[in-house]
Amino acid sequence: MNQAGVNEKYKVSPFYVFFLVHSMQTGVGVLSFQRVLAKTTGTDGWISILLAGLFVHIMIWVIYKIFSIVPGDIISANNQAFGKWVGNFFSLLFVLYFLILGMTVMISYINVIHVWMFEEVPSWAFAVVFLVLIYYIHTGGFRTITGIAFLSVILTYWLLFVLFYAMKYSEFTNLLPVFHHTLLDILKGTRSTSLTLLGFEMIVMYYPFIKNAKSSQKYAHWGALTTTLITGFVYLVSLVFYSQKQLELTIWPTLSMTSIIELPFIQRFEYIDVSLVGHHYHT
């Protein structure tokens, strides 16, 4: 399917690529990436995040460069570059990759729900509910998916202010020392942010559904930059809230931070956090 073959009524404006990229990246990974990153790079973890973000921007540029040479979709690009049989093989690898990524995110999110909300509900029950919901959203077409992505970003941004509340109990000397890890350690740390920053590559699938797709590249970069900055902010807040050893032992640092909040009308504030992360997961 190429861009010319997609009816205009199924396409979305370039502006929405910001929300598509950002919502695909931000999700269950932001709840737990700090622990592994702290073990690898400690107070230098923010450098790993910035390097990972830079890599994402380079890959976005490569994706748009490919489509500027071969207009259409990833299947057409693979077939033109490698021939029909080899090209279809690489296209199949893309499908398998997205399948594995989706399963990884779903299993991770179900694990969070088991621990923090419903311990006695079996995993298969959650999986069935999520798969039915995902199927229902996708049958609405790409514009429906884009709408869900837009809402998931708008409805969850206020959670950033929750992190400022956690800073009341922070020790800013935990940010020191700086630049005391090797380049190899910092590069290894970029892997710890993979589940948080992955998702931008979905551009190769929905590129034909973007109006004037070439002009959407800047919005894709803005979406990736926003994710990188938020991830860095979450990590820095985690560093000053926990001690180094605490952060290395806490499985879900973000949820543990939000659990300190007490409101008169809700006893477990982290329930809101887990539920709203689900909005990102369903996109």
C-alpha positions in Angstrom: 0.0 0.0 0.0 1.4 3.4 -1.0 0.4 6.8 0.0 -1.5 7.4 -3.2 -3.6 4.2 -2.5 -4.9 5.4 0.8 -8.1 7.4 0.8 -7.7 10.9 2.2 -10.5 10.3 4.8 -8.3 7.7 6.4 -5.3 10.0 6.8 -4.3 12.2 9.7 -2.6 15.6 9.7 1.2 15.7 10.1 0.8 17.4 13.5 -0.6 14.2 15.0 2.7 12.4 14.4 4.0 14.1 17.5 1.4 12.3 19.6 1.8 9.0 17.7 5.5 8.9 18.3 5.4 10.2 21.9 2.5 8.0 23.0 4.1 4.9 21.5 7.3 5.5 23.4 5.9 6.5 26.7 4.3 3.6 28.6 5.0 0.8 31.0 8.8 1.2 30.5 8.8 4.5 32.4 7.7 2.7 35.5 10.9 0.6 36.0 13.8 1.6 33.7 15.5 3.5 36.6 16.5 0.4 38.5 18.6 -1.3 35.7 20.0 2.1 34.6 21.1 2.9 38.1 23.0 -0.4 38.4 24.9 0.3 35.1 25.6 4.0 35.2 24.3 5.4 38.5 24.4 9.2 38.6 25.6 9.3 35.0 22.4 7.6 33.7 21.0 10.8 32.3 23.9 10.8 29.8 22.8 7.3 28.6 19.3 8.7 28.2 20.5 11.6 26.1 22.6 9.3 23.9 19.7 6.9 23.4 17.5 9.9 22.5 20.1 11.0 19.9 20.1 7.5 18.4 16.3 7.7 18.1 16.6 11.0 16.2 19.1 9.5 13.8 16.8 6.5 13.2 13.8 8.8 12.6 15.9 10.7 10.0 16.9 7.4 8.3 13.3 6.3 8.1 12.2 9.5 6.5 15.2 9.4 4.2 14.2 5.9 3.0 10.7 7.1 2.2 11.9 10.1 0.4 13.8 7.7 -1.9 11.1 5.0 -2.1 7.6 6.6 -1.6 5.1 4.3 -0.2 5.4 1.8 2.7 8.1 -0.4 4.2 7.1 -3.4 2.1 7.6 -1.4 -1.1 10.9 -0.1 0.2 12.1 -3.7 1.1 11.0 -5.1 -2.2 12.7 -2.4 -4.2 16.0 -2.6 -2.2 16.3 -6.4 -1.9 13.9 -7.9 -4.4 10.6 -9.7 -3.9 11.6 -12.7 -1.9 14.3 -11.2 0.3 12.3 -8.1 0.7 9.3 -10.0 1.9 11.5 -11.9 4.3 12.6 -8.6 5.9 9.0 -7.4 6.0 8.1 -10.6 7.9 10.9 -9.8 10.3 9.3 -6.4 10.9 6.0 -8.1 11.7 7.6 -10.5 14.1 9.4 -7.6 15.8 6.2 -5.7 16.4 4.5 -8.8 17.6 7.3 -9.5 20.1 7.4 -5.8 21.2 3.6 -5.8 21.7 3.7 -9.1 23.7 6.6 -7.7 25.9 4.7 -4.6 26.7 1.5 -6.5 27.5 3.2 -9.0 29.7 5.0 -6.2 31.6 1.8 -4.2 32.1 -0.1 -7.3 33.3 2.8 -8.0 35.8 2.4 -4.4 37.2 -1.4 -4.9 37.6 -0.8 -8.2 39.4 1.5 -6.7 41.9 -0.1 -3.4 42.5 -3.8 -3.9 42.0 -5.3 -7.4 41.4 -3.2 -10.2 42.7 -5.8 -13.0 42.4 -6.9 -12.3 38.8 -5.2 -14.8 36.4 -3.0 -13.4 33.7 -5.0 -14.9 30.8 -8.1 -12.9 31.9 -6.2 -9.6 31.7 -4.8 -10.7 28.3 -8.2 -11.5 26.9 -9.6 -8.1 28.1 -6.7 -6.2 26.6 -6.8 -8.1 23.3 -10.5 -7.5 22.9 -10.1 -3.8 23.7 -7.1 -3.5 21.3 -9.1 -5.2 18.5 -12.0 -2.9 19.1 -9.9 0.2 18.8 -8.1 -1.0 15.7 -11.3 -1.9 13.9 -12.1 1.8 14.1 -9.3 2.6 11.7 -6.1 4.5 12.0 -7.9 7.8 12.8 -9.3 6.2 15.9 -5.9 4.9 16.9 -4.5 8.4 16.5 -7.4 9.8 18.6 -6.5 7.4 21.4 -2.9 8.4 21.1 -3.8 12.0 21.4 -6.0 11.5 24.4 -3.4 9.3 26.1 -0.9 12.2 26.0 -3.3 14.9 27.0 -4.9 13.0 29.9 -1.6 11.9 31.5 0.6 15.0 31.3 -0.6 16.2 34.7 1.2 13.3 36.3 4.5 15.1 35.8 3.5 17.5 38.5 3.3 14.5 40.9 7.0 14.1 40.6 7.5 17.7 41.9 5.6 16.6 45.0 8.2 13.7 45.5 11.0 16.3 45.3 9.9 17.6 48.7 11.6 14.5 50.2 14.7 14.6 48.0 18.4 14.8 48.7 20.0 16.6 45.8 23.5 15.5 46.8 22.5 12.1 45.4 23.2 13.6 41.9 26.9 13.5 42.7 29.5 12.5 41.5 29.1 13.1 37.8 31.1 11.8 34.9 32.6 8.9 36.9 31.6 6.1 34.6 33.4 4.8 31.4 32.0 5.4 28.0 31.4 1.7 27.7 29.2 1.7 30.9 27.3 4.7 29.5 26.7 2.9 26.2 25.5 -0.2 28.1 23.1 2.1 30.0 21.4 3.1 26.8 20.0 -0.4 26.6 18.2 0.1 29.9 16.0 2.8 28.3 15.1 0.8 25.3 11.5 -0.1 26.4 10.9 3.5 27.2 12.2 5.0 23.9 11.1 2.2 21.5 7.9 2.8 19.5 9.1 5.5 17.1 9.9 2.8 14.6 6.1 2.4 14.1 6.4 5.2 11.6 7.3 2.7 9.0 3.8 1.2 9.3 1.6 4.3 9.4 3.7 6.6 7.1 1.2 6.0 4.2 -1.6 7.3 6.5 -0.1 10.7 7.0 -1.2 13.7 4.9 1.8 15.3 3.2 4.0 12.8 5.2 7.3 14.5 4.4 6.3 17.5 6.4 5.6 15.4 9.5 9.3 14.7 10.2 9.7 17.7 12.4 6.8 16.5 14.5 8.3 13.1 14.8 11.5 14.6 16.1 9.6 16.8 18.6 7.7 13.8 19.9 11.0 11.8 20.4 12.6 14.8 22.0 9.7 15.2 24.5 10.0 11.6 25.4 13.8 11.9 26.0 13.4 15.0 28.2 10.6 13.4 30.2 12.6 10.2 30.7 15.6 12.2 31.8 13.5 14.2 34.2 11.9 11.1 35.7 15.4 9.6 36.2 16.8 12.7 37.9 13.9 12.9 40.2 14.4 9.2 41.1 18.1 9.8 41.8 17.3 12.5 44.3 14.4 10.7 45.9 16.1 7.4 46.4 19.6 6.6 47.6 21.7 4.7 45.1 21.1 1.3 46.8 17.4 1.9 47.2 17.1 2.7 43.5 18.9 -0.4 42.5 16.6 -2.5 44.6 13.3 -0.9 43.8 11.5 -2.7 41.0 9.1 0.0 40.0 10.6 3.3 41.3 8.0 5.6 39.6 5.1 3.8 41.2 6.8 3.7 44.6 7.3 7.5 44.4 3.6 8.2 43.6 2.5 5.9 46.4 3.6 8.5 49.0 0.8 10.8 47.9 -2.3 10.8 50.1 -5.6 12.4 49.1 -8.8 12.5 51.0 -10.8 10.8 48.2 -8.4 8.1 47.2 -6.2 5.9 49.4 -3.9 4.4 46.7 -2.8 7.2 44.3 -0.6 4.7 42.4 -3.8 3.1 41.1 -4.3 6.2 39.0 -0.8 6.0 37.7 -1.1 2.3 36.7 -4.5 3.0 35.0 -3.3 6.0 33.0 -0.2 4.1 31.8 -2.7 1.6 30.4 -3.9 4.4 28.1 -0.5 4.5 26.5 -0.3 0.7 26.3 -3.5 0.4 24.4 -2.2 2.6 21.6 
